[in-house]
Amino acid sequence: MWERTCSRRGRCSRCIIFVRNSAFAYAWARSLPAFAIIAARLHRPKPSMLFLIAYIGSVVLINFAFSSAPHLDIIWSAWGGLVFVLRDMVQIRFGHGAIIAMLVALVLSYVTSDPTIALASATAFAVSECIDWLVFSITRRPLRDRLWISSALSIPLDTFIFFGMIDALTAPVVLTALASKFAGVTLVWMIMAWRARNNACPG
């Protein structure tokens, strides 16, 4: 537009200012959608991020609970199922990214809890991850079955290692932890099976 009205072909100061303002306005207009997307994600985070934050927070809180009130170990052991449910949700959405999430949780646990409990949690998690890796490498069954099989193998070892390292290996605590963890992973399996059936039957 300015090329038709300006005989100096944009070399005058008015044309230069106009072009610069137009370029700034264009760049600002193009950046608005990106700002809108970022703002929406901050105010309305995706479920994947919520599961990730909840998983890290649950590990830190439970380790802190065992450190601050060890005499209530049977109560804290009942929350183990929640941790396994959140761990499965993180593994489904992030794969091996769950290892990074657990490392973050362990660092926070080391700062906020007894280092012995943080070490026990790290050792139990390492054993569980090795079992998960073996199950996922060997079997080709559906994802929900692999999650349940790996959990069925890793839960007993995870439980005995953790409570053995913190000197809380008693029958009530172990049975409570096993029951809550198996209930949690079974619930995840049922939800995934239900979703698979619904996706297979669009009508």
RAMO-V74199 format. One line per field, one symbol per residue. ss: DSSP state (~ for helix, > for strand, _ for the rest). Layout:
ss: ???
This chain:
ss: _~~~~_______~~~~~~~~~~~~~~~~~~~~~~~~~~~~~~~___~~~~~~~~~~~~~~~~~~~~~~_~~~~~~~~__~~~~~~~~~~~~~~~__~~~~~~~~~~~~~~~~__~~~~~~~~~~~~~~~~~~~~~~~~____~~~~~~~~~~~~~~~~~~~~~~~_____~~~~~~~~~~~~~~~~~~~~~~~~~~~~~~___
